[in-house]
Amino acid sequence: MKETIRNLSHPNQIVFINQKSGVEHSLFPFIIGPWFNTLSILFSAIIISFILSLFLVSLMYKYQYFEKIIVVMNNILSIIPDVFYVPVSITIVILIYQYTGTLLFAIASSQSSKAFIFPVLVLLVIPLVNSITLLKKLIDEERASAYVELARSKGLNEFEVFSYHIIRNLMIGYLINMKQIVWITLSSLLFLERVMNIMGVSVFIFEYNSPIVLFITFLLLYIPIALLFRLTQFTVHQVTGRGMV
């Protein structure tokens, strides 16, 4: 603890040793690039999955046959372990390349190129499945609520009821339950980085595992995520007057 506190007071002096070359590097600013890569993929996947899940749920609300299809697909994806998404996705891209000669995405990072779009697309499956499950539960509760029946009795059609009333409560419910989705997505991202050779914070967690390097890495992960949670708490409180746990 004393050593960690001493190192934190002089962050410019914190070093790590490359396990492959044996070369010693300063942790700052070297870690900023990998940290940014991790956060870019994480937040991109979460934001896209939220927007996509909200769009799908709106279609589910309007079309019952579409709802049945999405529920079945979501249930299938929810029982498949996260570790299978990565190899299956990579295999599909490779097979398309072999048969058509078209490489849809860079499936791994190298010195000349960085994989970004493909990791985001693979990763967003996890928050998307969880988001649809959550929003489906919330929308079922909203359908049976008294205010929806009142809005319909006033002559509002289903689109107006969803757009002006239900969607607001769905977004609030999503924000309240957002923590679990973020942490599940982050844990899957660390595995994804190792498989796809992405230079992210997982390198410092699994390879440069000195106590001070681990502490700094976890701290850099915690701060932006904690700020995100605080922002959602503030938003929910401003809209509803309610606090969040």
Summary of the structure (lengths in Angstrom):
residues: 245
radius of gyration: 21.9
end to end distance: 30.3
largest distance: 73.0
contacts: 706
relative contact order: 0.14
helix: 76%
strand: 2%
